[in-house]
Every structure is written in structure tokens, then in C-alpha cells.
Amino acid sequence: MKKILIIMAVLVGFIGFTAMQDNKAEFKFLEETHDFGKIPQGKPVSFTFKYTNTGNEPLIISDISSPCGCTVPEVSPKAGTPIKKGESGSITITYNAAAVAPFNKSVTISSNSKTPKKMLYVKGEVIAAK
């Protein structure tokens, strides 16, 4: 009877330990903010954020959005494509420099990662074109 109880305790401990392991996908970006500095009005600018899946499960980006039409994100590979552990991808953000003013814009990434909502930022200052 004691042996059965010991075996059961070890089994329950093992199951509990494996349940605590967090095997989700995870983003690892080289950088999460990009400063364009001063850019001329009327000339759209782009920057590509590169990332790697450092988690144990495939990473799937379900949505990428921007709060305004002046900031357009583009994800590669396409949203919904599984990115295996150790594989990389990129998100390019294009800012339309139409208005003369400083800017600080964000893009929200929704995925199946440990952090299901991730933010990327671009900032700078649009100056009048010469």
C-alpha cells in the first residue's frame, strides 16, 4: 500500500511539474521602437522590425493593427502562418509623413505568444519639405 501511495505521489508531482511548464510561443524582437529622426513632409518612410520565435510552440500572428491610416503595418510571413521555434519573420511599418509635426505611433500585434498583445513603436518629426 505504501508503494502505491509513493508511486501516486510521484506521478501527481510529475504531472503538476509538467503543467507548470510554459511551452508557448514567444517573440524576441531585435528592437521594439524605431526613431526616424527628422523626415521631410510628403515622403513616406518605412522600417522593418525583425523577430524570432524563441518559444517552444509555433508562433501564429492572428492580427496586426494600427490606430490610424497614417501608419501601415505589413507582416511577413503572412498573418496566420505558423512560425516554428527558432524561425524568424518581420513586420514592416510605413508612416505617411503628411503633416508637419512630431509623431509617435504604435502598432498592436495579436498572437498566441506568452504576451498575446505586443506593441511596436515608430517616432520622429516631420519637417516641411524644401
C-alpha positions in Angstrom: 0.0 0.0 0.0 2.9 2.4 0.8 4.5 1.7 -2.6 1.3 2.6 -4.4 0.9 5.8 -2.4 4.6 6.7 -3.2 4.1 6.0 -6.9 0.9 8.0 -6.9 2.6 11.0 -5.2 5.5 10.9 -7.7 3.0 10.7 -10.6 1.0 13.6 -9.2 4.2 15.6 -8.7 5.4 14.9 -12.2 2.0 15.9 -13.7 2.0 19.1 -11.6 5.5 20.0 -12.7 4.9 19.5 -16.4 1.7 21.5 -16.1 3.7 24.4 -14.8 6.0 24.4 -17.8 5.1 27.3 -20.1 5.7 26.0 -23.6 4.0 28.8 -25.5 5.5 30.7 -28.4 7.3 33.9 -27.7 8.5 36.9 -29.7 12.1 38.1 -29.5 12.5 41.4 -31.3 15.9 43.0 -32.1 14.2 46.3 -31.2 10.6 47.4 -30.4 10.9 51.2 -31.1 12.4 53.0 -34.1 13.2 56.7 -34.3 13.1 58.0 -37.8 14.5 61.3 -36.6 13.6 64.3 -38.9 11.9 63.3 -42.1 10.6 65.5 -45.0 6.9 66.1 -45.4 5.2 64.1 -48.2 7.8 61.3 -48.2 6.6 58.0 -46.6 9.2 56.2 -44.5 9.4 52.5 -43.6 11.2 50.4 -41.0 11.4 46.6 -40.7 11.3 45.1 -37.2 12.8 41.6 -37.2 11.8 38.9 -34.7 12.5 35.3 -33.8 10.2 32.8 -32.2 12.1 31.8 -29.0 9.2 29.8 -27.6 8.6 26.0 -27.9 5.4 26.1 -29.9 4.8 27.6 -33.4 4.0 31.3 -33.2 0.9 32.5 -35.1 0.2 36.2 -35.6 -3.6 36.5 -35.8 -3.9 40.2 -36.3 -1.8 43.4 -36.7 -3.4 46.8 -36.4 -2.7 50.5 -36.2 -4.9 53.2 -34.7 -4.7 55.4 -37.8 -4.4 55.2 -41.5 -1.1 57.1 -41.5 0.7 54.0 -40.0 0.5 50.9 -42.1 1.9 47.5 -40.9 2.8 44.6 -43.1 3.8 41.2 -41.6 6.0 38.5 -43.2 5.2 35.7 -43.4 1.5 36.4 -43.7 -0.7 36.5 -40.6 -1.9 33.1 -39.7 1.3 31.3 -40.9 2.9 29.3 -38.2 6.5 30.3 -37.4 8.4 27.4 -35.8 10.7 27.6 -32.9 13.9 29.4 -33.9 12.4 30.7 -37.2 12.2 34.4 -37.9 9.9 36.9 -39.5 9.5 40.6 -39.9 7.0 43.4 -39.5 7.4 46.5 -41.7 5.8 49.7 -40.6 5.3 52.5 -43.1 4.5 56.0 -41.9 2.9 58.5 -44.2 4.6 61.8 -43.4 1.8 64.1 -44.5 1.5 66.6 -41.6 4.4 68.7 -40.3 4.6 67.7 -36.6 6.3 65.3 -34.2 4.8 61.8 -34.2 4.8 58.7 -32.0 2.7 55.9 -33.4 2.1 52.3 -32.3 1.1 49.0 -33.9 -0.5 46.2 -32.0 0.3 42.6 -32.7 -2.1 39.9 -31.6 -0.8 36.3 -31.4 -0.7 33.0 -29.5 2.5 34.0 -27.6 3.1 34.3 -23.9 2.4 38.0 -24.4 -0.7 37.9 -26.6 -0.7 41.6 -27.3 2.7 43.1 -28.3 3.3 46.8 -29.3 5.8 48.2 -31.7 6.5 51.9 -31.9 7.8 54.4 -34.5 8.5 58.0 -33.8 10.1 61.1 -35.4 9.4 64.6 -36.6 8.0 65.6 -40.0 9.6 68.8 -41.2 8.5 71.0 -44.1 9.9 69.9 -47.5 12.4 72.2 -49.0 
